[in-house]
Amino acid sequence: MNPFYFGGSDQRLFGIYHAARSADGPSRAAVLCNPWGPEYIHAHRTVRLAANMLTAAGFHTLRFDYFGTGDSAGDMPQASIAIWEDNIRAALREVMEMSGTAKATLIGLRFGGLLAARVAAASPELINRLVLWDPIVDGGLYLQELFKAARAETRSRRGPLPRSASDGGGYEVLGYPITAAMTREIAALDLRPLAAALPRHICVLLSGKRRARAQVERALAPPLTASVIEPIAAPPCWVEYWPPSTRSEPVALLNCLVERCKQWGE
């Protein structure tokens, strides 16, 4: 693993580069897009494992923190959807330069999946394959899930705590700030209008939830005739388990992710 900073001087991004451990075949590259907020924390170990498995399969892999999150520069109230999408493009260009590839596989988990789909639709010249891992389909419903979780956490009907207008308004959700502007941006996001513009090679990995599969199938059909939807009986890595010792990694899902990426070889 090689931790480093990349991107412009005004938006330094923290990334971890995993060099491919197999030299068989042509050089291949992948970028992992994290979920947001508490889901990022819960999924961190699994995302790291995914990166290790991809490098063992011959992929130069980059995982990184969006601007205003994790160890990257900035604060969350300074971030926006457009900035995060630009961060993904910067990560793609970085791993392509480091690996010598012309395009890369883009893998997004949860909210990272929705962001990855938006980037894939807008910048097809950077991406040859797309993997959506338990992706968010509807930004408005995603916000409702976050607010519901915040109510359960605080045991209050009031929901998430409001933020002052001087701090950008919006809410404090499970310890993470979402400004009023970001709330509006997330609410307007939708996977469905993107379907026709997504790459030919796309795989959707689902942690075995029947309702989630139906949502994704409706969102991606009928334009994506080459898409593959893989429902796998695996624990969702982005939820909290207590005590932590009860958690197990979704090995079957990760194996499927790696095999799908390998099948799409250059």
Secondary structure by P-SEA (a helix, b strand, c coil): ccccccccccbbbbbbbbccccccccbbbbbbbbbcaaaaaaaaaaaaaaaaaaaaaccbbbbbbcccccccccccccccaaaaaaaaaaaaaaaaaaacccbbbbbbcaaaaaaaaaaaaaccccccbbbbccccccaaaaaaaaaaaaaaaacccccccccccccccccccccccccaaaaaaaaaccccccccccccbbbbbbcccaaaaaaaaaacccccccbbbbbccccccccccccccccccaaaaaaaaaaaaaaacc
